[in-house]
Amino acid sequence: MSAQVLDCKVVAQAISDECKAAADELKAKGITPKLGIVRVGEKGPDLSYEKGATKTMNEAGIEVEVFALPADISQDDYIAKMKELNADPAIHGILAFRPLDNIDENAAIGEILNPLKDVDACTAANMGKLVVGDPTGLYPCTAAAIVEVINYYADQIKATVRPNYEPLPLAKPGQEDDVACGLDVCIINNSNVIGKPASMLLTNRFATVSIVHHLTHAEKKLMYTQGADVVIAATPFKDSVTADMIKEGAIVIDAAVVREKAVDENGEPIINEKTGKQKINTFGCCSADVEEKASWKTPVPGVGSITSAMLAKNLIKACRVQNGL
């Protein structure tokens, strides 16, 4: 068996198209969706993320304004800027780049950022809305991206893991049609960005979800991963999820981003001719043999391509909620 591909770029494009249509509808009502990006200094990763997020937003018909703050900004001044953006009705979402040097992120962002504009879902209020299934909540983008993959390929997943599925007698009308209902999912990650929110999103739709992590006993971990229809893998280590950890025909979503500096056969750095810097290779956390055992699998990079699209989707939702739509 060789796993079929869960094409994440197709999912990302579908979400972007949906956001573009929604943005056009809002503009017809005199409302222009707008994201405010708050960046401190000029760190390479922040500039790269800013470029990608701006491109995604523009493609979705969303305006972007960058608020570039000095690297040595004080905590008080940073908080003042956040409060200013909270009060600006033209800004519907705020993306504050982290980590922050010499600034208490919880005090400057977590406790200050208006949850209605929290498109990166870093406030406790939005995590609370996630737990109770509040539809006005803004959910962490990577976790939501994973669920979007499951939604988009619902028919294929149903046909693969439960071809002879019989509706549950206690399911409400239409509930049994949800691909997540009754799905056995194991998440190898317990972070606030992926594991916990993904588990809540799926549990709220009556999936049966287990979470394992680096402190789960090895035998117990295998018991959960080998019994799952869907394995969501997001560890920080290359090749840490192997074929023996999943059952034959499982669906595997590799949501990890593992970066390694590129070297040649002699161990010498491979230089990028355009930048003059050492090349970086990106991997997931699943070993190559997983593709020979899984029925469907996301490529790497894959889920990451959907994350920016989910940021746009959160922005559209925030804009609608703020305007009572």
Secondary structure, DSSP 8 states (H G I E B T S, - for coil): ---EE--HHHHHHHHHHHHHHHHHHHHHTT---EEEEEEES--HHHHHHHHHHHHHHHHTT-EEEEEEE-TT--HHHHHHHHHHHHH-TT--EEEE-S--TTS-HIIIIITTS-GGG-TT--SHHHHHHHHHT-TT----HHHHHHHHHHHHTHHHHHHHH-TT----TT--TTGGGSTTTT-EEEEE---TTTHHHHHHHHHTTT-EEEEE-TTS-HHHHHHHHHT-SEEEE--SSTT-B-GGGS-TT-EEEE---EEEE-B-TTS-B-B-TTT-SB-EEEE-SB-GGGGGT-SEE--SS-THHHHHHHHHHHHHHHHHHHTT-
